[in-house]
Amino acid sequence: MKQRFTVLSLLAALLVVASVAGTAFAQDATDTLPMHPRFARLTPHLSNDVRTPATPLTTWNGSFVYKTKTYKYNMVGTTPSTGTSTTIPVFIIPIVLKYVSGTTTTTFTPETKLSNGLTAVQNTVASPIFQNMDWKSPGGTDLGTTQYEDAFQRGNFWGQVSTATGYHVLLGTPKVTKPLTFVVPPADGSVGSEGGVKVGLADINWLDAKFQAFITKFKAIQPNTLPIFITYDVYLTSGGCCIGGYHSSMGSVAAPQAYSMFTYIGKPGAFAQDVSALSHEAGEWLDDPLVINTNGNPVSCGILEVGDPEEGFANFGAFAYTLGGFTYNLQDLTYLEYFGAPTTTSVDSGTETFHDNPFHLGICNNGG
């Protein structure tokens, strides 16, 4: 256990944290990348030369002490003790990727219709990431009827929220843009297969440059909003496969534009199935939106990435919830207590994750 968290800490410092679970990745003859399921956090692209926007992201500052050292953090929303509610406008940008090989073009689009008759984009909007459900902590505390990320954050600061019940950090009803279509150059991606399902592979830096260009041109996207890029049956690569999502920021140092990307894998049980990657990335944006500095929110075992410690477990740390007749898989997220905050911080006095994952290894600072 200690060895696992030493590795996690090292990888967090490198801004790419990997999980150790997964199935074998069977690839086309032109692919040689082994499968290594993981998420990423790209270094922010910030500059003092960019004009400071008039609408920065609403954030607040807090801290906790662990072993005499104070760890500071910056999170989305307002101080939980104020009992106020914050709603962040959201844009969903569907990404269509095309792969051309001779006279054959293979297309991966989140507008593909799924088993329930909805597209990946429609299923995402209808998911508990944006729609309300009644959530209870493992100890039975009612966290409220709300969205998944908000329920997690309410549990994260239940020591304050229990008496400041109006506190919320909500994602607004997404505005879905027209799809962006890119042809993936052979040098930046190819077509492979995972568990018999055909998937597209695309270099993370190549695609991230496309996202940054779009954000720069799409003036409705401002730092007080969250743009989310969605691919379907696509994994990103960076020296190997497979990245299910990432978050980063760009623009002005004074008011960075946070953004996120996730892939919706249509096969049940696969890494990044349905909105599990989005539940991971939205939780990490919420608690580490990259608005303090390029190092984000540091903790003694790396960076305050609340999804990474859970992704290595069975089913990649995801738990099933049914809403509207469809079963979504939401990845578990870790509370501040896992990173060393007092047990009075979060719900149930000592629970370290939203789901109280029975496979959880203990406070990261203790090495498990």
Residue pairs with C-beta under 8 A, 6 or more apart in sequence:
1 361
1 362
1 367
1 368
2 367
2 368
4 20
4 312
4 361
4 368
5 301
5 361
5 364
5 367
5 368
6 367
8 17
8 301
8 302
8 308
8 309
8 364
9 301
9 302
9 364
10 302
11 17
11 18
11 302
12 301
12 302
12 303
12 305
12 308
13 302
13 303
15 40
15 41
15 42
15 43
15 303
16 38
16 40
16 41
16 238
16 243
17 38
17 39
17 40
17 41
17 302
17 305
17 308
17 311
18 36
18 37
18 38
19 36
19 37
19 38
19 39
19 308
19 311
19 312
19 316
20 312
21 37
21 311
21 312
21 313
21 314
21 316
22 35
22 36
22 37
22 271
22 316
23 35
23 194
23 195
23 270
23 271
24 35
25 33
25 34
25 35
25 192
25 194
25 241
25 242
26 192
26 193
26 194
26 195
26 196
27 33
27 192
27 193
28 190
28 191
28 192
28 193
30 190
31 190
31 191
31 192
31 201
33 192
33 201
33 237
33 240
33 241
34 240
34 241
35 194
35 241
35 242
36 240
36 241
36 242
37 242
37 244
37 271
37 272
37 311
37 316
38 242
38 243
38 244
38 311
39 243
39 244
39 245
39 246
39 277
39 280
39 281
39 284
39 307
39 308
39 311
40 204
40 236
40 238
40 243
40 245
40 246
41 246
41 247
41 248
41 284
41 288
41 296
41 303
41 305
42 204
42 208
42 246
42 247
42 248
43 248
43 294
44 248
44 249
44 250
44 256
44 290
44 294
45 212
45 248
45 249
45 250
45 251
46 249
46 250
46 251
46 252
46 253
46 256
46 294
47 251
47 252
47 253
48 252
48 253
50 251
50 252
50 253
51 252
52 252
52 254
52 255
53 222
53 223
53 251
53 252
53 255
53 257
54 222
55 222
55 223
55 224
55 255
56 223
56 224
56 254
56 255
56 291
57 76
57 88
57 223
57 224
57 255
57 256
57 258
57 289
57 291
58 76
58 77
58 78
58 86
58 88
58 224
59 74
59 75
59 76
59 77
59 289
59 291
60 74
60 75
60 77
60 78
60 79
61 72
61 73
61 74
62 72
62 73
62 74
62 75
62 79
63 70
63 71
63 72
63 73
64 70
64 71
64 336
64 339
64 340
64 341
64 342
64 345
65 71
66 299
66 300
66 339
66 340
66 341
66 365
67 300
67 340
67 365
69 300
71 297
71 298
71 299
71 300
71 339
71 340
72 292
72 297
73 287
73 288
73 297
73 304
74 289
74 291
74 292
74 297
75 153
75 286
75 287
75 288
75 289
75 297
76 86
76 88
76 169
76 285
76 286
76 287
76 289
77 86
77 153
77 167
77 168
77 169
77 286
78 84
78 86
78 167
79 160
80 153
80 154
80 157
80 160
80 161
80 164
80 167
81 160
81 164
81 167
82 164
82 167
83 161
83 164
83 165
83 166
83 167
84 166
84 167
85 166
85 167
85 168
85 169
85 170
86 168
86 169
86 170
87 168
87 170
87 171
87 172
88 169
88 170
88 171
88 172
88 224
88 225
88 226
89 172
89 175
89 224
89 225
89 226
90 130
90 171
90 172
90 173
90 174
90 175
90 225
90 226
90 227
90 228
91 174
91 175
91 176
91 177
91 218
91 220
91 221
91 225
91 226
91 227
91 228
92 121
92 124
92 125
92 174
92 175
92 176
92 177
92 228
92 230
93 176
93 177
93 179
93 180
93 211
93 214
93 227
93 228
93 229
93 230
94 109
94 110
94 111
94 121
94 176
94 177
94 178
94 179
94 180
94 230
95 110
95 179
95 180
95 182
95 207
95 229
95 230
95 231
95 234
96 107
96 108
96 109
96 110
96 111
96 179
96 180
96 181
96 182
97 107
97 108
97 109
97 181
97 182
97 183
97 184
97 189
97 200
97 202
97 231
97 234
98 105
98 106
98 107
98 108
98 181
98 182
98 183
98 184
99 105
99 106
99 107
99 108
99 183
99 184
99 189
99 190
99 191
99 200
100 183
101 191
106 191
106 198
106 200
108 199
108 200
108 231
108 232
108 233
108 234
109 179
109 232
110 119
110 120
110 121
110 124
110 179
110 230
110 231
110 232
110 264
111 119
111 120
111 121
111 179
111 232
112 119
112 120
112 232
112 233
112 266
113 119
114 120
114 123
114 266
116 123
116 325
116 326
118 126
118 326
120 230
120 232
120 264
120 266
121 176
121 230
123 264
123 274
123 275
123 326
123 328
124 130
124 174
124 230
124 264
124 275
124 278
125 173
125 174
125 176
126 323
126 324
126 326
127 274
127 275
127 278
127 323
127 328
128 147
128 148
128 321
128 323
128 328
128 330
129 147
129 148
129 149
129 171
129 275
129 278
129 279
129 282
129 330
130 147
130 171
130 173
130 174
131 147
131 323
131 324
132 145
132 146
132 147
133 145
133 146
133 147
133 148
133 151
133 321
133 323
134 142
134 144
134 145
135 142
135 143
135 144
135 145
135 146
135 148
135 151
135 155
136 142
136 143
137 143
137 155
137 158
137 347
137 348
137 351
137 354
137 356
138 348
138 351
138 355
138 356
139 347
139 348
139 351
139 356
141 155
141 158
141 347
141 348
143 151
143 154
143 155
143 158
143 347
144 150
144 151
144 154
144 165
144 168
146 154
146 168
146 170
147 170
147 171
148 279
148 330
149 169
149 171
149 279
149 282
149 283
149 286
150 168
150 169
150 170
150 171
151 354
152 283
152 286
152 333
152 354
153 169
153 286
153 287
154 161
154 167
154 168
154 347
155 335
155 346
155 347
155 351
155 354
156 287
156 335
156 336
156 345
156 346
156 347
157 167
157 336
157 345
157 346
158 345
158 346
158 347
158 348
159 344
159 345
159 346
160 167
161 167
169 286
171 226
171 282
174 228
175 220
177 218
180 210
180 214
182 207
182 210
184 190
184 200
184 202
184 206
185 206
188 202
188 203
188 206
188 207
189 200
189 201
189 202
189 203
189 206
189 237
190 200
190 201
191 198
191 199
191 200
191 201
192 198
192 199
192 200
192 201
192 241
193 199
194 235
194 242
194 267
194 270
194 271
195 267
195 270
197 233
197 265
197 266
197 267
197 270
198 233
199 233
199 234
199 235
199 265
200 231
200 233
200 234
200 235
201 234
201 235
201 236
201 237
201 241
201 242
202 231
202 234
202 235
202 236
202 237
203 236
203 237
203 238
204 236
204 237
204 238
204 243
204 246
205 238
207 236
207 261
208 246
208 248
208 261
211 227
211 229
211 259
211 261
212 250
215 221
215 227
215 250
215 251
215 257
215 259
218 227
221 227
221 257
222 257
223 251
223 252
223 255
223 256
223 257
223 258
226 258
226 259
226 260
226 285
227 257
227 259
227 260
228 259
228 260
228 261
228 262
228 278
228 281
228 282
229 259
229 260
229 261
229 262
230 261
230 262
230 263
230 264
230 278
231 261
231 262
231 263
231 264
232 263
232 264
232 265
232 266
233 263
233 264
233 265
233 266
234 263
235 241
235 242
235 243
235 244
235 263
235 272
236 242
236 243
236 244
236 246
236 261
236 263
237 243
242 271
242 272
244 262
244 263
244 265
244 271
244 272
244 276
244 277
244 280
245 260
245 261
245 262
245 263
245 272
245 277
245 278
245 280
245 281
246 260
246 261
246 281
247 258
247 259
247 260
247 261
247 281
247 284
247 285
247 290
248 258
248 259
248 260
248 290
249 256
249 257
249 258
249 259
249 289
249 290
249 291
250 256
250 257
250 259
251 257
255 291
256 289
256 290
256 291
258 285
258 289
258 290
258 291
260 278
260 281
260 282
260 285
261 281
262 272
262 275
262 277
262 278
262 280
262 281
263 272
263 277
264 272
264 274
264 275
264 277
264 278
265 271
265 272
265 273
265 274
265 277
266 273
266 274
267 273
268 274
269 315
271 316
272 316
273 318
273 329
274 328
274 329
275 328
275 329
275 330
276 316
276 318
276 328
276 329
276 330
276 331
277 331
279 307
279 318
279 330
279 331
279 333
280 307
280 311
280 331
280 333
281 307
283 306
283 307
283 331
283 333
284 305
284 306
284 307
284 308
286 306
287 297
287 304
287 306
288 296
288 297
288 303
288 304
288 305
288 306
290 296
295 303
296 303
296 304
297 303
297 304
298 304
299 339
299 340
299 364
299 365
300 339
300 340
300 364
300 365
301 339
301 364
301 365
302 364
304 339
306 333
306 334
306 335
307 317
307 331
307 333
307 334
309 334
309 338
309 360
309 361
309 364
310 317
310 331
310 332
310 333
310 334
310 353
310 357
310 360
311 317
311 331
313 332
313 357
313 359
314 359
315 329
316 331
317 331
317 332
317 357
318 329
318 330
318 331
318 332
319 329
319 330
319 331
319 332
319 355
320 327
320 328
320 329
321 327
321 328
321 329
321 330
322 328
332 353
332 354
332 355
332 357
333 353
333 354
334 352
334 353
334 354
335 341
335 345
335 346
335 347
335 351
335 352
335 353
335 354
336 345
336 346
337 343
337 345
337 346
337 350
337 351
337 352
337 363
338 352
338 353
338 360
338 363
338 364
339 363
339 364
339 365
340 363
340 364
340 365
343 349
343 350
346 352
348 356
352 360
352 362
352 363
353 360
361 368
362 368
